[in-house]
């Protein structure tokens, strides 16, 4: 899982620098991932995983994280996503 966290952080940092900083454009990084694969998934539902990625990325007003409103897929019976509102980055909540 640490490798997946590192790869997410590396990609977000590259997008932040190239798109947000150099070009002053907005990036919305969707946190959807491989929920069926514990080694690669859960950025969108596990607070420790989400924070493990986002704490490695300096906030930027042009960088947002896209979060599903549910902890999993879009089923009305699923609980709310525990990654909503955590961390230092602005979020867009997908409903």
Backbone as XML, in Angstrom:
<?xml version="1.0"?>
<chain id="A" units="angstrom">
  <residue number="1" name="UNK">
    <atom name="N" x="0.816" y="-1.194" z="0.000"/>
    <atom name="CA" x="0.000" y="0.000" z="0.000"/>
    <atom name="C" x="0.865" y="1.264" z="0.000"/>
  </residue>
  <residue number="2" name="UNK">
    <atom name="N" x="2.006" y="1.213" z="0.648"/>
    <atom name="CA" x="2.891" y="2.381" z="0.686"/>
    <atom name="C" x="3.340" y="2.791" z="-0.713"/>
  </residue>
  <residue number="3" name="UNK">
    <atom name="N" x="3.556" y="1.809" z="-1.574"/>
    <atom name="CA" x="3.948" y="2.106" z="-2.961"/>
    <atom name="C" x="2.830" y="2.844" z="-3.685"/>
  </residue>
  <residue number="4" name="UNK">
    <atom name="N" x="1.591" y="2.425" z="-3.483"/>
    <atom name="CA" x="0.453" y="3.081" z="-4.128"/>
    <atom name="C" x="0.303" y="4.513" z="-3.616"/>
  </residue>
  <residue number="5" name="UNK">
    <atom name="N" x="0.486" y="4.725" z="-2.330"/>
    <atom name="CA" x="0.427" y="6.075" z="-1.765"/>
    <atom name="C" x="1.507" y="6.943" z="-2.394"/>
  </residue>
  <residue number="6" name="UNK">
    <atom name="N" x="2.688" y="6.407" z="-2.505"/>
    <atom name="CA" x="3.804" y="7.146" z="-3.111"/>
    <atom name="C" x="3.499" y="7.513" z="-4.554"/>
  </residue>
  <residue number="7" name="UNK">
    <atom name="N" x="2.927" y="6.579" z="-5.314"/>
    <atom name="CA" x="2.616" y="6.832" z="-6.725"/>
    <atom name="C" x="1.532" y="7.900" z="-6.880"/>
  </residue>
  <residue number="8" name="UNK">
    <atom name="N" x="0.499" y="7.840" z="-6.050"/>
    <atom name="CA" x="-0.527" y="8.889" z="-6.086"/>
    <atom name="C" x="0.105" y="10.247" z="-5.801"/>
  </residue>
  <residue number="9" name="UNK">
    <atom name="N" x="0.898" y="10.325" z="-4.737"/>
    <atom name="CA" x="1.512" y="11.599" z="-4.349"/>
    <atom name="C" x="2.426" y="12.122" z="-5.450"/>
  </residue>
  <residue number="10" name="UNK">
    <atom name="N" x="3.168" y="11.243" z="-6.073"/>
    <atom name="CA" x="4.053" y="11.640" z="-7.166"/>
    <atom name="C" x="3.255" y="12.224" z="-8.335"/>
  </residue>
  <residue number="11" name="UNK">
    <atom name="N" x="2.177" y="11.564" z="-8.704"/>
    <atom name="CA" x="1.351" y="12.046" z="-9.802"/>
    <atom name="C" x="0.686" y="13.377" z="-9.458"/>
  </residue>
  <residue number="12" name="UNK">
    <atom name="N" x="0.111" y="13.485" z="-8.265"/>
    <atom name="CA" x="-0.553" y="14.732" z="-7.873"/>
    <atom name="C" x="0.454" y="15.876" z="-7.826"/>
  </residue>
  <residue number="13" name="UNK">
    <atom name="N" x="1.641" y="15.627" z="-7.308"/>
    <atom name="CA" x="2.660" y="16.676" z="-7.258"/>
    <atom name="C" x="3.076" y="17.128" z="-8.658"/>
  </residue>
  <residue number="14" name="UNK">
    <atom name="N" x="3.183" y="16.190" z="-9.591"/>
    <atom name="CA" x="3.533" y="16.541" z="-10.965"/>
    <atom name="C" x="2.415" y="17.380" z="-11.590"/>
  </residue>
  <residue number="15" name="UNK">
    <atom name="N" x="1.156" y="16.961" z="-11.403"/>
    <atom name="CA" x="0.024" y="17.716" z="-11.937"/>
    <atom name="C" x="-0.059" y="19.106" z="-11.311"/>
  </residue>
  <residue number="16" name="UNK">
    <atom name="N" x="0.171" y="19.168" z="-10.011"/>
    <atom name="CA" x="0.154" y="20.448" z="-9.306"/>
    <atom name="C" x="1.159" y="21.412" z="-9.926"/>
  </residue>
  <residue number="17" name="UNK">
    <atom name="N" x="2.386" y="20.941" z="-10.101"/>
    <atom name="CA" x="3.453" y="21.797" z="-10.625"/>
    <atom name="C" x="3.198" y="22.197" z="-12.081"/>
  </residue>
  <residue number="18" name="UNK">
    <atom name="N" x="2.909" y="21.217" z="-12.926"/>
    <atom name="CA" x="2.785" y="21.473" z="-14.365"/>
    <atom name="C" x="1.496" y="22.201" z="-14.744"/>
  </residue>
  <residue number="19" name="UNK">
    <atom name="N" x="0.403" y="21.887" z="-14.087"/>
    <atom name="CA" x="-0.886" y="22.452" z="-14.483"/>
    <atom name="C" x="-1.286" y="23.633" z="-13.589"/>
  </residue>
  <residue number="20" name="UNK">
    <atom name="N" x="-1.258" y="23.419" z="-12.274"/>
    <atom name="CA" x="-1.733" y="24.457" z="-11.347"/>
    <atom name="C" x="-0.762" y="25.623" z="-11.237"/>
  </residue>
  <residue number="21" name="UNK">
    <atom name="N" x="0.517" y="25.314" z="-11.067"/>
    <atom name="CA" x="1.507" y="26.365" z="-10.835"/>
    <atom name="C" x="1.961" y="27.003" z="-12.148"/>
  </residue>
  <residue number="22" name="UNK">
    <atom name="N" x="2.480" y="26.191" z="-13.068"/>
    <atom name="CA" x="3.055" y="26.739" z="-14.299"/>
    <atom name="C" x="2.013" y="27.332" z="-15.245"/>
  </residue>
  <residue number="23" name="UNK">
    <atom name="N" x="0.819" y="26.729" z="-15.289"/>
    <atom name="CA" x="-0.187" y="27.167" z="-16.263"/>
    <atom name="C" x="-1.408" y="27.846" z="-15.627"/>
  </residue>
  <residue number="24" name="UNK">
    <atom name="N" x="-1.428" y="27.902" z="-14.304"/>
    <atom name="CA" x="-2.533" y="28.528" z="-13.568"/>
    <atom name="C" x="-3.896" y="27.969" z="-13.981"/>
  </residue>
  <residue number="25" name="UNK">
    <atom name="N" x="-3.962" y="26.652" z="-14.129"/>
    <atom name="CA" x="-5.202" y="25.954" z="-14.483"/>
    <atom name="C" x="-5.622" y="25.062" z="-13.316"/>
  </residue>
  <residue number="26" name="UNK">
    <atom name="N" x="-6.889" y="24.663" z="-13.323"/>
    <atom name="CA" x="-7.455" y="23.848" z="-12.248"/>
    <atom name="C" x="-7.275" y="22.355" z="-12.545"/>
  </residue>
  <residue number="27" name="UNK">
    <atom name="N" x="-6.931" y="21.611" z="-11.498"/>
    <atom name="CA" x="-6.898" y="20.156" z="-11.539"/>
    <atom name="C" x="-7.862" y="19.640" z="-10.481"/>
  </residue>
  <residue number="28" name="UNK">
    <atom name="N" x="-8.719" y="18.721" z="-10.880"/>
    <atom name="CA" x="-9.564" y="17.998" z="-9.939"/>
    <atom name="C" x="-9.085" y="16.554" z="-9.972"/>
  </residue>
  <residue number="29" name="UNK">
    <atom name="N" x="-8.444" y="16.134" z="-8.912"/>
    <atom name="CA" x="-7.900" y="14.781" z="-8.836"/>
    <atom name="C" x="-8.949" y="13.872" z="-8.199"/>
  </residue>
  <residue number="30" name="UNK">
    <atom name="N" x="-9.552" y="13.035" z="-9.018"/>
    <atom name="CA" x="-10.587" y="12.123" z="-8.514"/>
    <atom name="C" x="-9.927" y="11.010" z="-7.699"/>
  </residue>
  <residue number="31" name="UNK">
    <atom name="N" x="-10.467" y="10.759" z="-6.533"/>
    <atom name="CA" x="-9.867" y="9.776" z="-5.633"/>
    <atom name="C" x="-10.396" y="8.366" z="-5.837"/>
  </residue>
  <residue number="32" name="UNK">
    <atom name="N" x="-11.257" y="8.183" z="-6.810"/>
    <atom name="CA" x="-11.764" y="6.837" z="-7.075"/>
    <atom name="C" x="-10.580" y="5.930" z="-7.370"/>
  </residue>
  <residue number="33" name="UNK">
    <atom name="N" x="-10.660" y="4.715" z="-6.902"/>
    <atom name="CA" x="-9.543" y="3.805" z="-7.131"/>
    <atom name="C" x="-10.011" y="2.365" z="-7.148"/>
  </residue>
  <residue number="34" name="UNK">
    <atom name="N" x="-9.091" y="1.490" z="-6.959"/>
    <atom name="CA" x="-9.361" y="0.054" z="-7.045"/>
    <atom name="C" x="-9.828" y="-0.474" z="-5.698"/>
  </residue>
  <residue number="35" name="UNK">
    <atom name="N" x="-11.077" y="-0.250" z="-5.382"/>
    <atom name="CA" x="-11.612" y="-0.626" z="-4.069"/>
    <atom name="C" x="-11.532" y="-2.124" z="-3.820"/>
  </residue>
  <residue number="36" name="UNK">
    <atom name="N" x="-11.451" y="-2.905" z="-4.862"/>
    <atom name="CA" x="-11.385" y="-4.360" z="-4.706"/>
    <atom name="C" x="-9.955" y="-4.850" z="-4.488"/>
  </residue>
  <residue number="37" name="UNK">
    <atom name="N" x="-8.998" y="-3.953" z="-4.490"/>
    <atom name="CA" x="-7.606" y="-4.350" z="-4.369"/>
    <atom name="C" x="-6.972" y="-3.605" z="-3.193"/>
  </residue>
  <residue number="38" name="UNK">
    <atom name="N" x="-6.807" y="-4.280" z="-2.087"/>
    <atom name="CA" x="-6.301" y="-3.642" z="-0.868"/>
    <atom name="C" x="-4.898" y="-3.070" z="-1.051"/>
  </residue>
  <residue number="39" name="UNK">
    <atom name="N" x="-4.129" y="-3.604" z="-1.980"/>
    <atom name="CA" x="-2.778" y="-3.115" z="-2.190"/>
    <atom name="C" x="-2.766" y="-1.784" z="-2.943"/>
  </residue>
  <residue number="40" name="UNK">
    <atom name="N" x="-3.763" y="-1.561" z="-3.805"/>
    <atom name="CA" x="-3.790" y="-0.357" z="-4.629"/>
    <atom name="C" x="-4.949" y="0.574" z="-4.326"/>
  </residue>
  <residue number="41" name="UNK">
    <atom name="N" x="-5.932" y="0.113" z="-3.590"/>
    <atom name="CA" x="-7.167" y="0.877" z="-3.468"/>
    <atom name="C" x="-7.364" y="1.589" z="-2.150"/>
  </residue>
  <residue number="42" name="UNK">
    <atom name="N" x="-8.524" y="2.199" z="-2.049"/>
    <atom name="CA" x="-9.011" y="2.830" z="-0.830"/>
    <atom name="C" x="-8.574" y="4.273" z="-0.618"/>
  </residue>
  <residue number="43" name="UNK">
    <atom name="N" x="-7.984" y="4.919" z="-1.609"/>
    <atom name="CA" x="-7.703" y="6.349" z="-1.479"/>
    <atom name="C" x="-9.004" y="7.100" z="-1.219"/>
  </residue>
  <residue number="44" name="UNK">
    <atom name="N" x="-10.085" y="6.653" z="-1.816"/>
    <atom name="CA" x="-11.353" y="7.376" z="-1.706"/>
    <atom name="C" x="-12.175" y="7.020" z="-0.475"/>
  </residue>
  <residue number="45" name="UNK">
    <atom name="N" x="-11.762" y="6.038" z="0.317"/>
    <atom name="CA" x="-12.586" y="5.660" z="1.473"/>
    <atom name="C" x="-11.834" y="5.510" z="2.793"/>
  </residue>
  <residue number="46" name="UNK">
    <atom name="N" x="-10.541" y="5.453" z="2.777"/>
    <atom name="CA" x="-9.762" y="5.248" z="4.004"/>
    <atom name="C" x="-9.029" y="6.535" z="4.392"/>
  </residue>
  <residue number="47" name="UNK">
    <atom name="N" x="-9.428" y="7.165" z="5.482"/>
    <atom name="CA" x="-8.796" y="8.428" z="5.874"/>
    <atom name="C" x="-7.272" y="8.364" z="5.974"/>
  </residue>
  <residue number="48" name="UNK">
    <atom name="N" x="-6.709" y="7.314" z="6.534"/>
    <atom name="CA" x="-5.253" y="7.237" z="6.668"/>
    <atom name="C" x="-4.575" y="7.195" z="5.307"/>
  </residue>
  <residue number="49" name="UNK">
    <atom name="N" x="-5.161" y="6.487" z="4.377"/>
    <atom name="CA" x="-4.632" y="6.395" z="3.012"/>
    <atom name="C" x="-4.723" y="7.770" z="2.335"/>
  </residue>
  <residue number="50" name="UNK">
    <atom name="N" x="-5.907" y="8.382" z="2.393"/>
    <atom name="CA" x="-6.123" y="9.700" z="1.793"/>
    <atom name="C" x="-5.124" y="10.720" z="2.353"/>
  </residue>
  <residue number="51" name="UNK">
    <atom name="N" x="-4.992" y="10.762" z="3.669"/>
    <atom name="CA" x="-4.062" y="11.705" z="4.289"/>
    <atom name="C" x="-2.606" y="11.347" z="3.980"/>
  </residue>
  <residue number="52" name="UNK">
    <atom name="N" x="-2.315" y="10.057" z="3.825"/>
    <atom name="CA" x="-0.973" y="9.639" z="3.445"/>
    <atom name="C" x="-0.555" y="10.220" z="2.106"/>
  </residue>
  <residue number="53" name="UNK">
    <atom name="N" x="-1.505" y="10.354" z="1.210"/>
    <atom name="CA" x="-1.242" y="10.969" z="-0.099"/>
    <atom name="C" x="-1.225" y="12.483" z="0.022"/>
  </residue>
  <residue number="54" name="UNK">
    <atom name="N" x="-2.297" y="13.056" z="0.540"/>
    <atom name="CA" x="-2.456" y="14.510" z="0.497"/>
    <atom name="C" x="-1.462" y="15.267" z="1.368"/>
  </residue>
  <residue number="55" name="UNK">
    <atom name="N" x="-0.969" y="14.658" z="2.406"/>
    <atom name="CA" x="0.030" y="15.333" z="3.257"/>
    <atom name="C" x="1.371" y="15.501" z="2.541"/>
  </residue>
  <residue number="56" name="UNK">
    <atom name="N" x="1.552" y="14.777" z="1.450"/>
    <atom name="CA" x="2.784" y="14.896" z="0.668"/>
    <atom name="C" x="2.675" y="15.944" z="-0.443"/>
  </residue>
  <residue number="57" name="UNK">
    <atom name="N" x="1.521" y="16.607" z="-0.508"/>
    <atom name="CA" x="1.245" y="17.568" z="-1.581"/>
    <atom name="C" x="0.929" y="18.931" z="-0.959"/>
  </residue>
  <residue number="58" name="UNK">
    <atom name="N" x="1.661" y="19.943" z="-1.367"/>
    <atom name="CA" x="1.392" y="21.290" z="-0.876"/>
    <atom name="C" x="0.075" y="21.789" z="-1.465"/>
  </residue>
  <residue number="59" name="UNK">
    <atom name="N" x="-0.811" y="22.331" z="-0.638"/>
    <atom name="CA" x="-2.064" y="22.860" z="-1.170"/>
    <atom name="C" x="-1.828" y="23.966" z="-2.202"/>
  </residue>
  <residue number="60" name="UNK">
    <atom name="N" x="-2.747" y="24.057" z="-3.139"/>
    <atom name="CA" x="-2.723" y="25.091" z="-4.164"/>
    <atom name="C" x="-4.176" y="25.455" z="-4.458"/>
  </residue>
  <residue number="61" name="UNK">
    <atom name="N" x="-4.485" y="26.743" z="-4.639"/>
    <atom name="CA" x="-5.887" y="27.119" z="-4.886"/>
    <atom name="C" x="-6.467" y="26.522" z="-6.167"/>
  </residue>
  <residue number="62" name="UNK">
    <atom name="N" x="-5.639" y="26.017" z="-7.048"/>
    <atom name="CA" x="-6.105" y="25.395" z="-8.288"/>
    <atom name="C" x="-6.184" y="23.876" z="-8.211"/>
  </residue>
  <residue number="63" name="UNK">
    <atom name="N" x="-5.899" y="23.299" z="-7.053"/>
    <atom name="CA" x="-5.882" y="21.841" z="-6.914"/>
    <atom name="C" x="-7.001" y="21.396" z="-5.972"/>
  </residue>
  <residue number="64" name="UNK">
    <atom name="N" x="-7.865" y="20.540" z="-6.485"/>
    <atom name="CA" x="-8.986" y="19.992" z="-5.716"/>
    <atom name="C" x="-8.930" y="18.472" z="-5.753"/>
  </residue>
  <residue number="65" name="UNK">
    <atom name="N" x="-9.479" y="17.860" z="-4.721"/>
    <atom name="CA" x="-9.651" y="16.413" z="-4.720"/>
    <atom name="C" x="-11.138" y="16.116" z="-4.856"/>
  </residue>
  <residue number="66" name="UNK">
    <atom name="N" x="-11.475" y="15.241" z="-5.797"/>
    <atom name="CA" x="-12.856" y="14.838" z="-6.028"/>
    <atom name="C" x="-13.172" y="13.608" z="-5.189"/>
  </residue>
  <residue number="67" name="UNK">
    <atom name="N" x="-14.195" y="13.704" z="-4.352"/>
    <atom name="CA" x="-14.535" y="12.659" z="-3.392"/>
    <atom name="C" x="-15.974" y="12.199" z="-3.625"/>
  </residue>
  <residue number="68" name="UNK">
    <atom name="N" x="-16.198" y="10.896" z="-3.693"/>
    <atom name="CA" x="-17.567" y="10.375" z="-3.734"/>
    <atom name="C" x="-18.231" y="10.636" z="-2.385"/>
  </residue>
  <residue number="69" name="UNK">
    <atom name="N" x="-19.517" y="10.890" z="-2.391"/>
    <atom name="CA" x="-20.203" y="11.158" z="-1.116"/>
    <atom name="C" x="-20.410" y="9.889" z="-0.295"/>
  </residue>
  <residue number="70" name="UNK">
    <atom name="N" x="-20.315" y="8.736" z="-0.929"/>
    <atom name="CA" x="-20.491" y="7.472" z="-0.209"/>
    <atom name="C" x="-19.167" y="6.757" z="-0.033"/>
  </residue>
  <residue number="71" name="UNK">
    <atom name="N" x="-19.103" y="5.902" z="0.955"/>
    <atom name="CA" x="-17.901" y="5.101" z="1.217"/>
    <atom name="C" x="-17.947" y="3.847" z="0.355"/>
  </residue>
  <residue number="72" name="UNK">
    <atom name="N" x="-17.733" y="4.025" z="-0.901"/>
    <atom name="CA" x="-17.789" y="2.933" z="-1.862"/>
    <atom name="C" x="-18.406" y="3.434" z="-3.140"/>
  </residue>
  <residue number="73" name="UNK">
    <atom name="N" x="-19.284" y="2.650" z="-3.718"/>
    <atom name="CA" x="-19.946" y="3.056" z="-4.950"/>
    <atom name="C" x="-21.139" y="3.947" z="-4.623"/>
  </residue>
  <residue number="74" name="UNK">
    <atom name="N" x="-21.910" y="4.312" z="-5.627"/>
    <atom name="CA" x="-23.025" y="5.232" z="-5.440"/>
    <atom name="C" x="-24.317" y="4.530" z="-5.039"/>
  </residue>
  <residue number="75" name="UNK">
    <atom name="N" x="-24.271" y="3.713" z="-4.048"/>
    <atom name="CA" x="-25.484" y="3.075" z="-3.547"/>
    <atom name="C" x="-26.013" y="3.890" z="-2.370"/>
  </residue>
  <residue number="76" name="UNK">
    <atom name="N" x="-27.301" y="4.174" z="-2.373"/>
    <atom name="CA" x="-27.887" y="5.013" z="-1.317"/>
    <atom name="C" x="-27.744" y="4.401" z="0.074"/>
  </residue>
  <residue number="77" name="UNK">
    <atom name="N" x="-27.566" y="3.101" z="0.138"/>
    <atom name="CA" x="-27.475" y="2.440" z="1.435"/>
    <atom name="C" x="-26.066" y="2.486" z="2.027"/>
  </residue>
  <residue number="78" name="UNK">
    <atom name="N" x="-25.083" y="2.928" z="1.267"/>
    <atom name="CA" x="-23.722" y="3.000" z="1.778"/>
    <atom name="C" x="-23.584" y="4.199" z="2.714"/>
  </residue>
  <residue number="79" name="UNK">
    <atom name="N" x="-22.731" y="4.096" z="3.722"/>
    <atom name="CA" x="-22.523" y="5.239" z="4.632"/>
    <atom name="C" x="-21.790" y="6.373" z="3.922"/>
  </residue>
  <residue number="80" name="UNK">
    <atom name="N" x="-21.851" y="7.563" z="4.527"/>
    <atom name="CA" x="-21.111" y="8.690" z="3.978"/>
    <atom name="C" x="-19.616" y="8.415" z="4.017"/>
  </residue>
  <residue number="81" name="UNK">
    <atom name="N" x="-18.911" y="9.010" z="3.103"/>
    <atom name="CA" x="-17.482" y="8.807" z="2.955"/>
    <atom name="C" x="-16.722" y="9.501" z="4.092"/>
  </residue>
  <residue number="82" name="UNK">
    <atom name="N" x="-15.892" y="8.764" z="4.833"/>
    <atom name="CA" x="-15.161" y="9.372" z="5.948"/>
    <atom name="C" x="-14.004" y="10.276" z="5.516"/>
  </residue>
  <residue number="83" name="UNK">
    <atom name="N" x="-13.695" y="10.333" z="4.213"/>
    <atom name="CA" x="-12.620" y="11.237" z="3.772"/>
    <atom name="C" x="-13.139" y="12.644" z="3.463"/>
  </residue>
  <residue number="84" name="UNK">
    <atom name="N" x="-14.460" y="12.828" z="3.529"/>
    <atom name="CA" x="-15.020" y="14.154" z="3.266"/>
    <atom name="C" x="-14.606" y="15.120" z="4.375"/>
  </residue>
  <residue number="85" name="UNK">
    <atom name="N" x="-14.025" y="16.240" z="3.956"/>
    <atom name="CA" x="-13.697" y="17.309" z="4.897"/>
    <atom name="C" x="-12.399" y="17.152" z="5.658"/>
  </residue>
  <residue number="86" name="UNK">
    <atom name="N" x="-11.627" y="16.117" z="5.377"/>
    <atom name="CA" x="-10.353" y="15.966" z="6.096"/>
    <atom name="C" x="-9.201" y="16.482" z="5.231"/>
  </residue>
  <residue number="87" name="UNK">
    <atom name="N" x="-8.083" y="16.759" z="5.862"/>
    <atom name="CA" x="-6.910" y="17.231" z="5.136"/>
    <atom name="C" x="-6.945" y="18.728" z="4.892"/>
  </residue>
  <residue number="88" name="UNK">
    <atom name="N" x="-5.941" y="19.196" z="4.156"/>
    <atom name="CA" x="-5.753" y="20.628" z="3.939"/>
    <atom name="C" x="-6.106" y="21.096" z="2.533"/>
  </residue>
  <residue number="89" name="UNK">
    <atom name="N" x="-6.648" y="20.211" z="1.718"/>
    <atom name="CA" x="-6.949" y="20.559" z="0.334"/>
    <atom name="C" x="-8.442" y="20.777" z="0.137"/>
  </residue>
  <residue number="90" name="UNK">
    <atom name="N" x="-8.793" y="21.699" z="-0.778"/>
    <atom name="CA" x="-10.218" y="21.828" z="-1.109"/>
    <atom name="C" x="-10.712" y="20.547" z="-1.771"/>
  </residue>
  <residue number="91" name="UNK">
    <atom name="N" x="-11.971" y="20.235" z="-1.539"/>
    <atom name="CA" x="-12.569" y="19.035" z="-2.114"/>
    <atom name="C" x="-13.817" y="19.407" z="-2.904"/>
  </residue>
  <residue number="92" name="UNK">
    <atom name="N" x="-14.083" y="18.612" z="-3.911"/>
    <atom name="CA" x="-15.350" y="18.644" z="-4.626"/>
    <atom name="C" x="-16.018" y="17.324" z="-4.307"/>
  </residue>
  <residue number="93" name="UNK">
    <atom name="N" x="-17.227" y="17.372" z="-3.784"/>
    <atom name="CA" x="-17.931" y="16.165" z="-3.395"/>
    <atom name="C" x="-18.860" y="15.761" z="-4.530"/>
  </residue>
  <residue number="94" name="UNK">
    <atom name="N" x="-18.681" y="14.547" z="-5.013"/>
    <atom name="CA" x="-19.490" y="14.029" z="-6.120"/>
    <atom name="C" x="-20.685" y="13.276" z="-5.558"/>
  </residue>
  <residue number="95" name="UNK">
    <atom name="N" x="-21.879" y="13.700" z="-5.960"/>
    <atom name="CA" x="-23.126" y="13.086" z="-5.489"/>
    <atom name="C" x="-23.853" y="12.514" z="-6.676"/>
  </residue>
</chain>
